[in-house]
Amino acid sequence: RALAALLRQFDFFFVVYHSHSKAEDEVLLPALCAKGLAPEANKELRDEHDGQSASFEKMRLLLAHLRSENVNELDAARAAHLSALVNHLCEMVDSIKASVNLHFRKEEEELFPMLTRNFARAELDLLAGHILGNRSSELVDSYLRMIIADLPPGEKSAYIESLLRTAQGTRFSKWLEQAGIGDPPTMPGSDTLLPAPGTAESPALPPPIQVTAADVKGAEVSRHDGCTSSQCCARPDPDALGCKHYKRGCKLFFECCDELFCCRLCHDEEATSRSVLKSNGPAWHQANRFAVRQMWCMHCATLQPVAKRCVSCSKDMATYFCKICNLFDSAANRPIYHCPFCNVCRVAKGLGIDMFHCMRCNACISTRLKEHKCMDNSLDSDCAICLDKLFFATRPIFMLKCGHVMHRDCYNSYVTTNFQCPLCRKCVCDMSMVWKKFDDVWAHVAAQHQNVPCDILPLACNDCQAHSQTSRPAGLPDSLGTLPNKCPHCGSYNTTTTMT
């Protein structure tokens, strides 16, 4: 048992160290090198990271080997061998402890002062945002609890305030409070938090009790049929519990309607369809995912506080459970993670794996788009095509080259007839082949109109935003009247002219 606890502590420390090294290698050191600073320190620190990572891996393998041994059935020779391994492990721990401490001292005395001397506060916040945006909620949660556990109140508040400043404009402050970490001050524009269950503002929940449809509306078993997601169901499973949206073993109680629904999407669809039938009802009624406090187990019909496991039959409600979003899902091929900066669950493997959170865009973005066009709060808007909200979208979204965002299916439909962003008019896809065809057309036109006087027209490029002039043969036939003009700065034909 002690060895298992040591392995868990080692795994956590290694993850923290790996994240620390990755932050230096991928963010801090490249930023210093971009300013021509510390090229020697760059190589030295990277070499130290490689060596320490190799030492950590050797320790991990040795710990795993020790754990696999049956200590209850050892002869004298085997016991002596294991004792030697334990002594070797102690030597490795002392060695890597000395190496890491020296490494940290070098950072504190050389690297960090260099950063504070050569980078403005806004630049440092931007670098910190790049680092934080690649950290999962589980890692941030564990790391913060470890860091602030022994800090005095004043230092704890200052540390959390520095994180909030880095993540300003996101929903990170709400995640901190809902995760129960520290006592973060309310930042301007932050969402109002719901009182925690059991507090004076929120009455305590009743004890678990078995209920049926005669007691609570919606208390009947539902099946996971009608699913159209290949990520969720490789093949139909008519016996699986859940709904068409999620595979799960429970229903949620929505106090706004005093009724059980399998998920918030089922609630929204049903409640909205009912309201449409009422002449005086709202056209749209959306559930608050954070306000759900009770669930109903479809295995044993027990109404109880929301949790991953039923308190009555001890069955897990789903393989994935988020205690903040109250989300349950057992889809085999649909990875889900909770972003602490969006403070909602997203479909992907996770931050630092295949996604990262851009603090300026306040959006989770694929790691394939590291060099994207930043736009303030890009998801806090409506899709320009269907006008649905983007931040809480359940359909995949697509970021255009210009930084604007729309649903992927809306984009696929839109680009069949348009090449300009509907908001800024920049090209949404690679048009180089089309521009090459326009070059050929203009070459032919110029050859046919060599001795024709030209009109000089003002030209504005939608792509590079440059303003210039262009010459165009006068009296072109109507068939060529709509032929676009080429921008002399970027070569794009996505331009507009003012005809005189």
ABEGO torsion letter per residue (X at the ends): XAAAAAAAAAAAAAAAAAAAAAAAAAAAAAAAAAAGBGAAAAAAAAAAAAAAAAAAAAAAAAAAAAAABBAABBBAAAAAAAAAAAAAAAAAAAAAAAAAAAAAAAAAAAAAAAAAAABBAAAAAAAAAAAAAABBAAAAAAAAAAAAAABBAAAAAAAAAAAAAAABGBAAAAAAAAAGBEBBBBBBGBBBBBBBBGBAABBBBBBBBBBBAAABBGBBBBBBBGBABAAABABBBAABBEBAABBBABBBBBAAAGBBBABAAAAAAAAAAAAAABAABBABBBBBAAABABBBBAAAGBBBBBBABBAAAGBBABABBBAAAGBBBABAABBBBBBAAAGBBBBEAEBGAABBBBAAAGBBBBAAAABBBBBBGAABBBBAAAGBBAAABABBBBBBAAGBBBBAAAAAAAAAABABBAAAGBBABBAAAAAAAAAAAAAAAAAAAAABBBBBBBBBBAAAGBBBBBBBBBGBBAAAAABBBBBAAAGBABBBBBBX
